[in-house]
Amino acid sequence: MASSDTKPFAPFEWLIARRYLRARRKEGFISVIAGFSFLGVMLGVATLIIVMAVMNGFRHELFQKILGINGHILVHKIQVPFDDYDASAKLLGAVPGVKSAIPLIEGQAMISSDVNTLGSLVRGMPESGIKQLPLVMKNIQDGTFDGFDSSEGVALGIRLANSLRVGVGDSISLVSPKGACTPLGCMPRIKRYKVVVTFELGMSEYDKTMVFMPLREAQRYFSRGDQVDVLEVIVEQPDRILDYTNALRLAGGPSLHFTDWRKRNETFFTVLEVERTVMFIILSLIVLVAALNIVSGLMMLVKDKGRDIGILRTMGATQGSIMRVFLITGASIGVVGTIAGLIIGIIFCWNIELIRQFVQKVTGTPLMDPAVYYLTKLPAVIDPRETTAIVLMALALSVLATLYPSWRASRLDPVEALRYE
């Protein structure tokens, strides 16, 4: 076939590339380099996918836990008592996209039982408001919130209840330093309550400190009268929080001050985003090193196949054909390695909790202490766009790594290659 009739990526180019990928005994060292290049690309892609999925999982779980227990927007009144909260809640609840506006009283208190005394965060909310929090309602361990407003009882996080060694039906004492003031000074307020509900949110920071109390009882206990501290507004789409805040500000008027969840957790989520970016850059170096291995392997293959290149050129193969042969050879390592890494990464992410439990059982060491990481299981959320970006990056690096060795092969002079043969 004449060289002018040769089409790009013709069958004979793929045939030669496949033969070069099947190394013979004397080319064993080149085969070893190709194998390490394949493993490098595969492990690099798999590691990137797994680590980014785990970081996305942490972000998603923390996001769900934080927003599942706290309102998306906090509404305050500045320098004046918030005693018209019912009217404000109805006004704000009428804004399109707002699910509810829940009155809230929040305070710190010591909680004690017959065996222990701990600090706690007391949240006074009406029964209807607590039932608007699916994170709480879906994770009740014992008891029920039905009739919570009239029960004069409290709900405890499961870790707090376990530390106090109490359960539903037992009594605890709440101690607040801000009690009644007398001529002799302010006395702490102490009152006993029955535990009516225990819950587990899956975030140890909440489960070991959180106490829910009926709103009316919280007003009495913390001496708030008919006031509340804030209104917690829950919206349908938290990602569009700025639009909701502007609409609520117009509906509520100048007397209300609004703070959304992004401002309250800005530092926390900024740190998570920076960590994700830095980890992506660092782990991308694994794929880059594997791509450099492809370069070294191809350069050695070009040098070893100088005689073959000379013969192909004398038979009519064009420089473009030679370049494409080595391009296919090198790119095949990267493409197959990337696909294998993608499959391994996805399978690993799907079974990451089982793998964690297995490794933890074998080593006898807790791999994810809830007291440190705030979560009770290892999460992994695969982002399709992010995974696609990882795969495209690996493919691009693999192809780019083959360009220079392939170009060097195409520029080889057939006369020089065959002079000493």
C-alpha positions in Angstrom: 0.0 0.0 0.0 1.4 3.4 -0.9 2.1 5.7 1.9 -0.3 8.3 0.5 -3.1 5.8 0.8 -2.5 5.1 4.5 -5.2 6.4 6.7 -4.6 7.5 10.3 -4.9 4.8 12.9 -5.0 2.1 10.2 -5.3 -1.6 11.2 -1.6 -2.3 10.7 -0.8 0.5 13.2 -2.9 -1.1 15.9 -1.5 -4.6 15.0 2.1 -3.4 15.5 1.2 -1.5 18.7 -0.4 -4.7 20.2 2.8 -6.6 19.3 4.9 -4.1 21.1 2.7 -4.3 24.2 3.4 -8.1 24.3 7.0 -8.0 25.3 9.3 -10.9 24.5 11.8 -12.3 26.9 14.7 -10.0 25.8 12.4 -7.0 26.3 11.4 -8.0 29.8 12.8 -4.9 31.5 10.6 -2.7 29.2 7.6 -4.9 30.1 8.3 -4.3 33.8 8.4 -0.5 33.2 5.1 -0.7 31.3 3.6 -2.8 34.1 4.6 -0.3 36.7 3.3 2.6 34.6 0.0 0.7 34.3 -0.2 0.1 38.1 0.8 3.8 38.8 -2.0 5.1 36.6 -4.5 2.6 38.0 -3.6 3.3 41.7 -3.4 7.1 41.1 -6.9 7.3 39.6 -8.4 4.9 42.2 -6.8 6.8 45.0 -8.0 10.2 43.7 -11.5 8.9 43.3 -11.6 7.3 46.8 -10.0 10.2 48.7 -12.2 12.8 46.9 -15.3 10.7 47.5 -14.5 10.3 51.2 -13.9 14.1 51.5 -17.2 14.7 49.7 -18.8 12.2 52.1 -17.5 14.0 55.2 -18.7 17.3 53.8 -22.1 15.9 52.9 -22.6 14.2 56.3 -21.4 17.2 58.3 -23.6 19.5 56.1 -26.6 17.2 56.7 -26.0 17.0 60.4 -25.4 20.7 60.9 -28.4 21.7 58.9 -30.5 18.8 60.2 -30.4 20.1 63.7 -30.1 23.9 63.1 -32.2 26.2 61.0 -31.0 27.4 57.7 -31.6 31.1 58.7 -31.5 32.5 62.2 -33.8 35.5 62.9 -32.9 37.9 65.8 -34.3 41.1 67.2 -31.6 43.6 68.1 -31.8 45.4 71.5 -35.5 44.7 72.0 -37.3 41.6 73.4 -38.5 39.0 70.8 -42.0 38.6 72.3 -44.0 38.9 69.0 -42.4 35.7 67.6 -45.7 34.1 66.7 -46.7 37.0 64.4 -43.1 37.1 62.9 -43.2 33.3 62.4 -46.5 33.5 60.5 -45.2 36.4 58.4 -41.9 34.7 57.5 -43.6 31.3 57.0 -45.7 32.9 54.2 -42.6 33.6 52.1 -42.5 31.2 49.1 -40.0 28.4 49.6 -40.0 28.6 53.5 -41.1 25.4 55.2 -41.3 26.7 58.7 -40.1 29.3 61.2 -39.5 27.7 64.6 -39.2 29.7 67.8 -36.2 28.7 69.9 -34.6 29.3 73.3 -31.1 28.1 73.7 -29.0 27.9 76.9 -26.3 26.1 78.7 -26.9 24.0 81.8 -25.3 21.3 83.9 -27.2 18.0 83.7 -26.8 15.5 86.5 -28.0 12.0 87.4 -27.3 9.8 90.4 -24.0 8.7 88.9 -22.6 11.6 86.8 -22.7 15.4 86.1 -22.0 16.8 82.6 -22.5 20.0 80.6 -25.3 20.3 78.1 -26.8 22.5 75.5 -30.5 22.9 76.1 -32.8 23.8 73.2 -36.3 24.8 74.0 -38.6 24.2 71.0 -42.3 23.4 70.5 -43.3 19.9 69.6 -44.4 21.0 66.1 -40.9 22.5 65.5 -39.0 19.4 66.6 -41.1 17.4 64.2 -39.9 19.6 61.4 -36.4 18.3 62.0 -36.2 14.9 60.1 -32.7 14.2 61.5 -34.1 14.0 65.0 -37.4 12.3 64.1 -35.7 9.6 62.0 -33.2 8.8 64.7 -35.3 8.3 67.8 -33.9 5.5 69.9 -36.6 5.3 72.6 -39.8 7.2 73.5 -41.9 9.5 71.4 -42.3 13.3 70.8 -46.1 12.9 70.8 -47.5 15.1 73.5 -44.0 16.6 74.2 -45.4 20.1 74.8 -47.4 18.9 77.8 -45.0 16.3 79.1 -42.7 18.6 81.0 -40.0 16.1 80.1 -36.8 16.4 78.1 -35.2 14.5 75.2 -31.5 13.5 75.5 -28.8 12.5 72.9 -28.0 8.8 73.3 -24.3 9.4 74.3 -25.4 11.9 76.9 -28.0 9.5 78.3 -25.4 6.7 78.3 -22.9 8.9 80.2 -25.5 9.7 82.8 -26.7 6.1 82.8 -30.3 7.0 82.4 -33.1 6.0 79.9 -36.7 6.9 79.1 -38.6 7.1 82.4 -35.6 8.1 84.5 -35.2 11.5 86.0 -32.3 14.0 85.7 -31.6 17.4 87.2 -30.8 20.5 85.3 -28.7 23.2 87.0 -28.5 26.7 85.5 -26.2 29.3 87.0 -28.7 32.1 86.2 -31.3 31.6 88.8 -33.3 33.8 91.1 -31.5 36.9 92.4 -31.8 37.7 96.1 -30.1 40.2 98.4 -27.6 37.5 99.1 -26.8 37.1 95.4 -28.0 35.1 92.5 -28.7 31.4 93.2 -28.5 28.6 90.7 -31.7 27.2 89.4 -32.2 23.4 89.9 -35.1 21.5 88.6 -35.8 17.8 87.9 -37.2 16.5 84.7 -38.2 13.1 83.4 -36.5 11.7 80.3 -39.2 11.0 77.7 -37.1 10.6 74.5 -33.5 9.5 73.6 -32.2 10.0 70.1 -28.9 9.4 68.1 -28.0 11.9 65.4 -24.9 10.1 64.4 -22.7 13.1 65.3 -21.1 12.6 68.7 -20.7 16.3 69.3 -24.5 16.6 69.3 -25.3 13.2 70.8 -23.3 13.9 74.0 -24.5 17.4 74.7 -27.9 18.0 73.2 -31.1 18.3 75.3 -34.5 19.2 73.9 -37.1 20.9 76.2 -40.7 22.1 75.5 -40.6 25.8 74.6 -43.0 26.9 77.4 -41.0 25.0 80.0 -37.7 26.5 78.6 -39.2 30.0 78.9 -40.0 29.3 82.6 -36.7 27.6 83.3 -34.5 30.3 81.7 -36.8 33.1 82.9 -37.6 34.4 79.4 -41.2 35.2 80.1 -43.0 35.3 76.8 -39.8 35.8 74.8 -37.7 33.6 72.6 -34.1 34.0 71.6 -34.4 33.4 67.8 -36.6 32.1 65.1 -35.0 29.2 63.1 -36.2 29.3 59.5 -36.1 26.1 57.4 -36.2 26.5 53.6 -36.7 24.1 50.8 -33.4 24.7 49.0 -30.5 25.7 51.3 -28.1 26.2 48.4 -30.2 29.2 47.4 -30.0 30.7 50.8 -29.1 34.2 49.6 -32.4 34.5 47.6 -34.4 33.4 50.6 -32.6 35.8 53.0 -33.4 38.8 50.7 -37.1 37.7 50.4 -37.3 37.3 54.2 -35.7 40.6 54.9 -38.3 42.3 52.7 -41.1 40.5 54.4 -39.8 40.9 58.0 -38.8 44.5 57.9 -35.9 46.4 59.5 -36.5 45.2 63.0 -35.4 41.7 62.2 -31.8 40.6 61.7 -31.0 37.6 59.5 -28.0 35.2 59.6 -27.8 32.3 57.2 -26.0 29.0 57.7 -23.1 29.9 55.4 -22.1 32.9 57.5 -22.4 30.9 60.7 -20.2 28.1 59.3 -18.1 30.0 56.8 -14.7 29.2 58.4 -15.6 25.5 58.8 -16.7 25.0 55.2 -13.8 27.1 53.8 -11.3 24.8 55.5 -13.0 21.8 54.1 -12.9 23.3 50.6 -9.2 24.2 50.9 -8.4 20.6 52.1 -10.3 19.1 49.1 -8.4 21.3 46.7 -5.0 20.6 48.2 -5.6 16.9 48.4 -6.6 16.8 44.7 -3.4 18.6 43.7 -1.2 16.4 45.9 -2.8 13.1 44.8 -2.7 14.2 41.1 1.1 13.9 41.4 0.7 10.1 41.6 -0.9 10.1 38.1 1.8 12.5 36.9 4.6 10.2 38.1 2.9 7.3 36.4 2.7 9.3 33.2 6.5 10.0 33.4 7.0 6.2 33.7 5.2 5.9 30.4 7.6 8.4 28.9 10.7 6.4 30.1 9.2 3.1 29.0 8.4 4.4 25.6 11.8 6.0 25.1 13.5 2.6 25.9 11.0 0.9 23.5 11.9 3.3 20.7 15.6 2.7 21.2 15.0 -1.1 21.3 12.8 -1.0 18.2 15.1 1.2 16.0 15.7 -1.7 13.5 11.9 -2.3 13.3 11.3 1.4 12.7 13.9 1.5 9.9 12.3 -1.6 8.2 8.8 -0.1 8.4 10.0 3.2 7.0 11.7 1.4 4.0 8.5 -0.5 3.4 6.6 2.8 3.0 5.3 3.6 6.5 5.1 7.4 7.0 6.5 9.4 9.9 2.9 9.8 11.0 2.3 6.1 11.0 5.3 5.4 13.2 4.3 8.2 15.5 0.8 6.8 15.8 2.1 3.3 16.5 4.0 4.4 19.6 1.2 6.8 20.5 -1.2 3.9 20.6 1.3 1.8 22.5 1.8 4.3 25.3 -1.8 5.6 25.4 -3.1 2.1 25.8 -1.3 1.8 29.1 -2.8 5.0 30.4 -6.3 4.3 29.0 -6.5 0.8 30.4 -4.9 1.9 33.7 -7.4 4.7 34.0 -10.4 2.5 33.3 -9.1 -0.1 35.8 -8.6 2.6 38.4 -12.1 4.0 37.8 -13.6 0.6 38.4 -11.5 -0.1 41.5 -12.2 3.3 42.9 -16.0 3.0 42.5 -16.1 -0.5 43.9 -14.0 0.6 46.9 -16.3 3.6 47.6 -19.4 1.4 47.4 -18.0 -1.0 50.1 -15.8 1.5 52.1 -17.7 1.0 55.4 -17.4 -2.8 55.1 -13.7 -2.4 54.3 -13.2 -0.1 57.3 -14.9 -2.5 59.6 -12.8 -5.4 58.3 -9.5 -3.6 58.7 -10.6 -2.4 62.1 -11.4 -6.0 63.1 -8.1 -7.3 61.8 -5.9 -4.6 63.3 -7.9 -4.2 66.5 -7.5 -0.4 66.2 -10.4 2.0 65.8 -10.0 3.6 62.3 -12.7 6.2 62.9 -13.3 7.2 66.5 -16.6 9.1 66.7 -15.2 11.3 69.4 -12.6 12.6 67.0 -14.4 12.7 63.7 -17.9 13.4 65.0 -19.4 10.7 62.7 -20.2 7.1 63.5 -19.3 5.7 60.1 -17.0 6.4 57.2 -18.9 8.2 54.4 -18.1 8.2 50.7 -20.1 10.2 48.1 -19.0 9.9 44.5 -19.5 13.2 42.6 -20.0 12.3 38.9 -18.6 15.6 37.6 -15.5 15.3 39.8 -14.9 11.7 38.9 -15.2 12.6 35.2 -12.7 15.4 35.7 -10.3 12.9 37.3 -10.7 10.4 34.5 -10.2 13.1 31.8 -7.1 14.4 33.6 -5.6 10.9 33.7 -6.3 10.3 30.1 -4.9 13.7 29.0 -1.7 13.1 31.0 -1.3 9.6 29.6 -1.7 10.8 26.0 0.5 13.8 26.5 3.2 11.6 28.0 3.4 9.6 24.7 3.8 12.6 22.4 7.6 13.2 22.8 8.7 9.5 22.6 6.4 9.0 19.6 7.8 12.1 17.9 11.3 10.9 18.5 10.4 7.5 16.9 8.9 9.2 13.9 12.0 11.3 13.3 14.4 8.3 13.4 16.4 8.1 10.2 15.9 4.6 8.6 19.4 4.7 7.1 21.0 5.3 10.4 18.7 2.6 12.0 19.8 -0.1 9.5 23.4 0.9 9.0 24.9 -1.6 11.3 22.3 -4.4 10.8 
